[in-house]
Amino acid sequence: MATSLAMLAGVGACGSSNSSSQEDGNTLTVWWYADEGSAESKGWNQTIKVFEKKTGKKVKFERKSFEQIAKNGSQFLNSDKAPDVMESNRGNSSAGLLVTQNLLSDLGPYVKKYGWDKIVKGQNQILGKYTSKGVIGGNTWYGIPTYAEMQRVYYNDDLFAKYNIPIPNTFDEFVSALAKFKENGITPLSEAAMEYPLQQLWWQLVLSKADKKFVEDYQLYKGKVDWNSEPFTFATNTIEAWLKAGYISKDVSGLKSEDAFTGFTNGTHPIFVTGTWNHGRFMDEAKNFKWESKEWPGANVYEGGTGNILTIPRNAKHKDMAAQFINCALQPDIQNFIGNAGGIPLTYDPSAIKDPSLKVMIDDFKKVASKGVLGYYPDWAGANMYDSMSSSLQQFVNGEITGKQMLDAYKGYYDQGVKDLGILD
């Protein structure tokens, strides 16, 4: 790494403001694309305030779009326009690809200096560490997660009470609740197929029949992926059955994630399976009815992982300051702030979390992470899989292709995506 640890000064709450001699600037450039209403975005905004107060430095923040980072990030990072700190999607096809292009800094010395590995522990480390070929779970730190996320099921308690339907605790009870809402003329699941919601519901159904070996074979290429195995066929057949039963509207082929969010918050649909990144927005926007969230009923493996990582680009001009900023985001005050904003902090003081339901959500993630049964997301394993999978899923919803044809298409995207990453020999 270009920056010598010998040049790092003493560490305060966020780190010392005494940066190295080659870093005499007073302004840190930070990019992220997290939604403004998300807990992590609120937490990082709070980090800016604390960082500026503690160090006397200034932060120049620029909100980018996900597409800007995903499609044009390498061009920015390979120029003198690179920021000092950048949010990056984690996984082989995003941060891993940047690693293979030598666009990110090795954060190992900073991890050692600040003790970040004592905060980001166990399975939470996997998405920050990469091999030289860009595969998650390697030995080199290229990014630091400062929060976590997982899929949860959000229930409209008022509608469940109105139709005398109990909140499900098992998968059978979940399916029974879907049927009872449909009997009452209500399409129960708020969904969208143009973007991630239905793709992620399909993956959670896959993971409900999966195990650790399945995840390692799919995400870490440790074994052959059998696209005719039960996890894939169960998920695909279940989506097809729920479409035919009217538990999911066929109109979802033309809907985006925000449509699904609104379909739940306006009370049209009583159930929304989505990530905890929406929890803070529910707290702010779903105020006209009582709601709660629970983990997916009856799964072996759960969709999610640590959140997007904060990286220091290789061409960053203020690497020591950038490390101070990241260290600030991992401190207890910021972690507790993220927890109270509706996010999942990586470390927190339970007595500092005000809402009991948030403690449940945070503890659910800790339980899953401690068991090592996080299954990440389906498009991480290969390049350009997200758009291709969404397109085929829309065709499946519209009845243009069968479930078998969709899985065959997914296999093709996976094989080509892994090949394009150049990961395997």
Secondary structure, DSSP 8 states (H G I E B T S, - for coil): --S-GGG-----SS--S---TT---SEEEEEE-S-TTSHHHHHHHHHHHHHHHHH--EEEEEE--HHHHHHHHHHHHTSTT--SEEEE--STTTHHHHHHTT-B---HHHHHHHTGGGTS-GGGGGGGEE-TT--BT-SEE--EE--EEEEEEEEEHHHHHHTT----SSHHHHHHHHHHHHHTT---B---SSSHHHHHHHHHHHHHT--HHHHHHHHH--S---TTSHHHHHHHHHHHHHHHHTSS-GGGGG--HHHHHHHHHTTS-SEEEEEGGGHHHHHHH--SS-EEEE--TT-SSBSEEE--EEE-BTT-S-HHHHHHHHHHHTSHHHHHHHHHTT-B-SS--GGG---HHHHHHHHHHHHHHHHT-B-B-GGGSSTTHHHHHHHHHHHHHTTSS-HHHHHHHHHHHHHHHHHHHT---
